[in-house]
Amino acid sequence: MDIPTTVHRRTIIINAGGMLIEADLTLPEEAFSMVVMFGGIENARYEEDFLQLAGALAVENIATLIVDPYTPEEWTHEDHAGDVYERIARLGTRMTAAVDGLVEDSDIGGCHLGLLGREIGAAAGLKVATARPNRIHAVVSVSGRPDLAGRQTLRQLRAPTLLIVGEHDHVVLDANRHAIGFMNGRYQLAVVSGGTHRLNHSPYSEQVALSVSNWFHEHLERTPE
């Protein structure tokens, strides 16, 4: 299926609690919702699989916002390194502020929101979803570590959550199965047959894109006003 012909693309600046961060917006003209996507250790704006996901979601008239959660100075000085729990907490706080800042944009401020995070970005995304339960209506974790979000976050999570993991990504798969034991909300574990940790190449990227598209189409389309 082709991407709708009327799709607007632009780079926007988000005020994330006083810190300005960049994001790439893909906005179908008839979009009813939007998915905010980010990684944890890479700039998702330049990752081919994130761009592919944006295209798949545009087909469903779902807007996407691929966020670079770090400033150029932080990338240069590697300030985003350090203790993994501190990084997740800092990223979660920043992305929560970014979600709050989206209301300032007249084109997307009223969209129903979903989140997609990869690796430690997935754990941060779960923290955002629990911090803003009335704004975040669905979550997807790709090769993520939801267990690192903490048991309290997992127990409080209410947004329907899809956990995508490669079959041969044994450590991450075990971590996801462990995390599920603490989740009270709706979830689904999707194991990609033959997949490893990096699901960003064919044929796995196509499987991931289809699963992500179906999940957000189901759970964001039916979100009440």
VEXDOLUM-352160 format. One line per field, with one value per residue (C-alpha): residue in one letter; chain; x, y, z. Coordinates in nm, 4 decimals, m for minus. Layout:
! residues N
res: [A,...]
chain: [A,...]
east: [X,...]
north: [Y,...]
up: [Z,...]
! end
This chain:
! residues 225
res: [M,D,I,P,T,T,V,H,R,R,T,I,I,I,N,A,G,G,M,L,I,E,A,D,L,T,L,P,E,E,A,F,S,M,V,V,M,F,G,G,I,E,N,A,R,Y,E,E,D,F,L,Q,L,A,G,A,L,A,V,E,N,I,A,T,L,I,V,D,P,Y,T,P,E,E,W,T,H,E,D,H,A,G,D,V,Y,E,R,I,A,R,L,G,T,R,M,T,A,A,V,D,G,L,V,E,D,S,D,I,G,G,C,H,L,G,L,L,G,R,E,I,G,A,A,A,G,L,K,V,A,T,A,R,P,N,R,I,H,A,V,V,S,V,S,G,R,P,D,L,A,G,R,Q,T,L,R,Q,L,R,A,P,T,L,L,I,V,G,E,H,D,H,V,V,L,D,A,N,R,H,A,I,G,F,M,N,G,R,Y,Q,L,A,V,V,S,G,G,T,H,R,L,N,H,S,P,Y,S,E,Q,V,A,L,S,V,S,N,W,F,H,E,H,L,E,R,T,P,E]
chain: [A,A,A,A,A,A,A,A,A,A,A,A,A,A,A,A,A,A,A,A,A,A,A,A,A,A,A,A,A,A,A,A,A,A,A,A,A,A,A,A,A,A,A,A,A,A,A,A,A,A,A,A,A,A,A,A,A,A,A,A,A,A,A,A,A,A,A,A,A,A,A,A,A,A,A,A,A,A,A,A,A,A,A,A,A,A,A,A,A,A,A,A,A,A,A,A,A,A,A,A,A,A,A,A,A,A,A,A,A,A,A,A,A,A,A,A,A,A,A,A,A,A,A,A,A,A,A,A,A,A,A,A,A,A,A,A,A,A,A,A,A,A,A,A,A,A,A,A,A,A,A,A,A,A,A,A,A,A,A,A,A,A,A,A,A,A,A,A,A,A,A,A,A,A,A,A,A,A,A,A,A,A,A,A,A,A,A,A,A,A,A,A,A,A,A,A,A,A,A,A,A,A,A,A,A,A,A,A,A,A,A,A,A,A,A,A,A,A,A,A,A,A,A,A,A]
east: [0.0000,0.1290,0.1799,m0.1017,m0.0110,m0.0940,0.1711,0.3456,0.6985,0.8907,1.1386,0.9999,1.1518,0.9916,1.0225,1.0954,1.0830,1.2996,1.5304,1.4830,1.5031,1.4536,1.2043,1.0968,0.7221,0.5426,0.1813,m0.0799,m0.3498,m0.6223,m0.4222,m0.6309,m0.3453,0.0319,0.3104,0.6140,0.9207,1.2657,1.5621,1.7838,2.1397,2.1058,1.9567,1.6399,1.5976,1.8723,1.7789,1.6338,1.3937,1.2355,1.1837,1.0277,0.7924,0.6921,0.5998,0.3968,0.2029,0.1400,m0.0480,m0.2864,m0.3190,m0.1199,0.1281,0.4733,0.7247,1.0788,1.2517,1.6180,1.6035,1.9543,2.1056,2.4069,2.6243,2.5108,2.5892,2.9303,3.0232,2.8403,2.6487,2.3833,2.6206,2.6356,2.4280,2.1482,1.8792,1.9805,1.9741,1.6270,1.4954,1.6462,1.5125,1.1692,1.1538,1.2635,1.0197,0.7354,0.8169,0.8323,0.4848,0.3599,0.5258,0.3419,0.0216,0.1875,0.1856,m0.1484,m0.1122,m0.0553,m0.1489,m0.4892,m0.3762,m0.4255,m0.0759,0.1110,0.4747,0.7357,1.0721,1.3688,1.6168,1.6357,1.4077,1.1302,1.1737,1.1649,0.8511,0.6736,0.7608,0.6107,0.2948,0.2458,0.3229,0.0686,m0.1995,m0.4609,m0.2399,m0.0634,m0.3090,m0.0803,0.2868,0.5216,0.8597,1.1015,1.3964,1.3352,1.4017,1.0696,1.2066,1.4396,1.1384,1.0878,0.8132,0.6114,0.5958,0.4967,0.2199,0.0840,0.0952,m0.2521,m0.1842,m0.2077,0.1528,0.3084,0.6488,0.8397,1.1487,1.3600,1.3426,1.7196,1.7583,1.7672,1.8614,1.6062,1.3369,1.3877,1.3770,1.0463,0.8941,1.0055,0.8507,0.5176,0.4802,0.4343,0.2050,m0.1608,m0.2750,m0.3252,m0.0118,0.1061,0.4468,0.5307,0.8320,0.9826,1.0736,1.4442,1.5053,1.8006,1.8425,1.8577,1.5303,1.6104,1.6731,1.4629,1.2586,1.2319,1.1827,0.8741,0.7289,0.7954,0.6390,0.3226,0.2880,0.3459,0.1003,m0.1727,m0.1275,m0.1511,m0.4323,m0.6381,m0.5644,m0.5395,m0.8264,m1.0774,m0.9561,m1.2472,m1.2294]
north: [0.0000,0.3430,0.6328,0.8895,1.1599,1.4425,1.4026,1.6983,1.6633,1.9130,1.9416,2.0939,2.2141,2.0883,2.2662,1.9765,2.1440,2.4355,2.2247,2.2546,1.9250,1.8474,1.6066,1.5092,1.5209,1.3154,1.4350,1.2810,1.5361,1.3168,1.2013,1.1248,1.0318,1.0438,0.8139,0.9663,0.7514,0.7590,0.5396,0.5371,0.5205,0.6458,0.9373,0.7772,1.0537,0.8952,0.5296,0.3626,0.1401,0.4397,0.6020,0.2800,0.2746,0.6342,0.5318,0.2313,0.4431,0.7177,0.4584,0.4274,0.8071,0.8058,1.0895,1.0218,1.2316,1.0915,1.2603,1.3208,1.3325,1.4746,1.8098,1.8328,1.9117,1.5960,1.3835,1.5476,1.5100,1.1796,1.3206,1.0596,0.7864,0.6618,0.4432,0.2832,0.3539,0.7189,0.7439,0.5894,0.8198,1.1261,1.0201,0.9486,1.2896,1.4628,1.2758,1.3434,1.7136,1.6747,1.5180,1.8111,2.0523,1.9097,2.0883,2.4112,2.2919,2.3700,2.0897,1.8053,1.9301,1.7612,1.4227,1.1028,0.9893,0.6614,0.5961,0.3726,0.3196,0.0995,m0.0547,0.1600,0.4098,0.1535,0.1606,0.5394,0.5248,0.3158,0.5787,0.8469,0.6409,0.6010,0.9689,1.0816,0.8083,1.0441,1.1419,0.8171,0.5580,0.2866,0.1868,m0.0290,m0.1573,m0.2819,m0.4876,m0.3035,m0.3610,m0.2963,m0.4614,m0.1642,0.0651,m0.0843,m0.2900,0.0101,0.1510,m0.1867,m0.2303,0.1207,0.0948,0.1083,0.1848,m0.1259,m0.2299,m0.4371,m0.5916,m0.6935,m0.9110,m1.1256,m1.5005,m1.5270,m1.2156,m1.4407,m1.1935,m0.9359,m1.1994,m1.3309,m0.9738,m0.9085,m1.2275,m1.1257,m0.7802,m0.9250,m1.0820,m0.7361,m0.5866,m0.5439,m0.3712,m0.5134,m0.6371,m0.8629,m1.0221,m1.0584,m1.2820,m1.2314,m1.5736,m1.5947,m1.2385,m1.1202,m0.7964,m0.5720,m0.6067,m0.3251,m0.5269,m0.7404,m0.9520,m0.8630,m0.4898,m0.5567,m0.7828,m0.5205,m0.2452,m0.4514,m0.5369,m0.1755,m0.0422,m0.2876,m0.2179,0.1584,0.1428,m0.0649,0.1178,0.4790,0.4825,0.3859,0.6296,0.8430,1.2223]
up: [0.0000,m0.0951,0.1418,0.1046,m0.1443,0.0973,0.3650,0.5227,0.6566,0.8620,1.1454,1.4622,1.7872,2.1083,2.4394,2.6755,3.0123,2.9020,2.6835,2.3084,2.1180,1.7493,1.5956,1.2446,1.1866,0.9209,0.9098,0.6780,0.6046,0.7591,1.0609,1.3680,1.5978,1.6302,1.7479,1.9166,1.8445,2.0001,2.0844,2.3868,2.2629,1.9050,1.7178,1.5819,1.3241,1.1143,1.1636,0.8539,1.0478,1.2212,0.8812,0.7552,1.0535,0.9826,0.6283,0.7459,0.9931,0.7373,0.5315,0.8271,0.8488,1.1713,1.2110,1.3520,1.5364,1.5431,1.8340,1.9048,2.2855,2.3292,2.2456,2.0086,2.3098,2.4858,2.1813,2.1523,2.5174,2.5635,2.8586,2.7825,2.9026,3.2594,3.4869,3.2854,3.5447,3.5643,3.1856,3.1691,3.4421,3.2703,2.9295,3.0758,3.2407,2.9209,2.6992,2.9420,2.9132,2.5345,2.5292,2.7367,2.4962,2.1949,2.2934,2.1780,1.8145,1.6519,1.3936,1.6372,1.9819,1.9717,1.8370,2.0318,2.1245,2.1196,2.2044,2.0451,2.2108,2.1278,2.3707,2.6875,2.5149,2.5598,2.9382,2.9306,2.7177,2.9809,3.2407,3.0175,2.9698,3.3443,3.4076,3.1453,3.1378,2.9950,2.7015,2.6077,2.4770,2.3381,2.3616,2.1548,2.2706,2.0024,2.1279,2.4520,2.8189,2.9931,3.3052,3.3510,3.3908,3.7368,3.8936,4.0095,3.6567,3.5144,3.7704,3.7064,3.3264,3.1727,2.8069,2.5835,2.5267,2.2482,2.3216,2.0057,2.0507,1.8201,1.8759,1.9189,2.1318,2.4371,2.7112,2.5996,2.5456,2.8991,3.0330,2.8551,2.9896,3.3376,3.2977,3.1878,3.5308,3.6814,3.4175,3.5063,3.1890,2.8424,2.6708,2.3917,2.3438,1.9744,1.9104,1.5645,1.4267,1.3464,1.4647,1.6712,1.8678,1.5625,1.3776,1.1352,0.8200,0.5866,0.6401,1.0095,0.9591,0.7493,1.0188,1.2846,1.0737,1.0185,1.3886,1.4935,1.2370,1.3382,1.7088,1.6821,1.4274,1.6689,1.9920,1.8788,1.6312,1.8982,2.1605,2.2721,2.2664]
! end
